[in-house]
Amino acid sequence: MERIEILHGSEPPTVSFVVSEAILRDRLGGEQVLLGMLRHVRQYADVPGVTVQIMPLGRQTHAGLSGPFILLECPNTSVSPTRRRSEAAS
């Protein structure tokens, strides 16, 4: 739980999570497990600096399929380019 505490510190990071809708619909572990998971996701979606996005079912592709990536934010623009982690290391 130490990683979670970072979100509530004096200088919390800005983080973004993309979660597959399929995971949120899966009943693995039973109804109570699903409800607990949904409450947990919702709780942290309300934390300042945290963004939780749900990737809808039926998507055929997304940026993470070919491996880790870095989202670059550019000031004064509405476009956020991405780079693959391998490109960022070189």
C-alpha positions as CSV (number, residue, x, y, z in Angstrom):
1,M,0.0,0.0,0.0
2,E,3.0,2.3,0.1
3,R,2.6,3.2,-3.6
4,I,-1.0,4.3,-3.0
5,E,0.2,6.7,-0.2
6,I,2.3,8.5,-2.8
7,L,-0.9,9.8,-4.4
8,H,-1.8,11.5,-1.1
9,G,1.6,13.0,-0.3
10,S,2.6,16.7,-0.4
11,E,3.8,16.5,-4.0
12,P,1.6,13.8,-5.7
13,P,2.4,12.8,-9.2
14,T,0.0,13.1,-12.1
15,V,-0.9,9.6,-13.2
16,S,-3.3,8.1,-15.8
17,F,-4.6,4.6,-15.9
18,V,-6.4,2.9,-18.9
19,V,-8.5,-0.1,-17.8
20,S,-10.2,-2.5,-20.2
21,E,-14.0,-2.6,-19.9
22,A,-13.7,-6.4,-20.0
23,I,-11.9,-6.5,-16.7
24,L,-14.6,-4.3,-15.1
25,R,-17.3,-6.7,-16.3
26,D,-15.6,-10.0,-15.4
27,R,-17.2,-11.8,-12.4
28,L,-14.1,-13.7,-11.6
29,G,-14.1,-14.2,-7.8
30,G,-17.8,-13.4,-7.5
31,E,-20.1,-10.4,-7.2
32,Q,-18.4,-9.0,-4.0
33,V,-15.0,-9.1,-5.6
34,L,-16.3,-7.2,-8.6
35,L,-18.0,-4.6,-6.4
36,G,-14.9,-4.1,-4.3
37,M,-12.8,-3.6,-7.4
38,L,-15.3,-1.1,-8.8
39,R,-15.3,0.9,-5.5
40,H,-11.5,0.9,-5.4
41,V,-11.2,2.2,-9.0
42,R,-13.9,4.8,-8.3
43,Q,-12.2,5.9,-5.1
44,Y,-8.9,6.6,-6.8
45,A,-10.6,8.3,-9.8
46,D,-11.6,11.1,-7.4
47,V,-8.0,11.7,-6.2
48,P,-6.6,15.0,-7.7
49,G,-4.0,14.2,-10.4
50,V,-5.4,10.8,-11.1
51,T,-7.2,10.0,-14.4
52,V,-8.9,6.7,-14.9
53,Q,-10.1,5.9,-18.4
54,I,-12.1,2.8,-19.5
55,M,-11.2,1.3,-22.9
56,P,-14.4,0.1,-24.4
57,L,-15.0,-3.5,-25.5
58,G,-14.6,-4.1,-29.2
59,R,-11.4,-2.0,-29.7
60,Q,-9.2,-3.7,-32.2
61,T,-6.1,-1.7,-31.4
62,H,-4.5,0.7,-28.8
63,A,-1.1,2.2,-28.2
64,G,-0.2,-0.4,-25.5
65,L,-0.4,-3.5,-27.8
66,S,3.1,-3.1,-29.1
67,G,4.6,-2.6,-25.6
68,P,5.1,0.2,-23.1
69,F,4.8,3.8,-24.2
70,I,5.4,7.3,-22.8
71,L,2.8,10.0,-23.2
72,L,4.4,13.3,-23.8
73,E,2.5,16.4,-22.9
74,C,3.2,19.6,-24.8
75,P,2.4,22.9,-23.3
76,N,0.0,25.2,-25.3
77,T,-1.2,22.4,-27.6
78,S,-4.1,20.0,-27.6
79,V,-1.9,17.2,-29.2
80,S,-0.1,14.7,-27.0
81,P,2.3,12.6,-29.1
82,T,3.4,9.2,-27.9
83,R,6.8,7.4,-28.1
84,R,7.5,3.7,-27.6
85,R,9.6,3.0,-24.6
86,S,12.3,1.6,-26.8
87,E,12.5,4.9,-28.8
88,A,12.7,6.9,-25.5
89,A,15.7,4.9,-24.3
90,S,17.7,5.6,-27.4
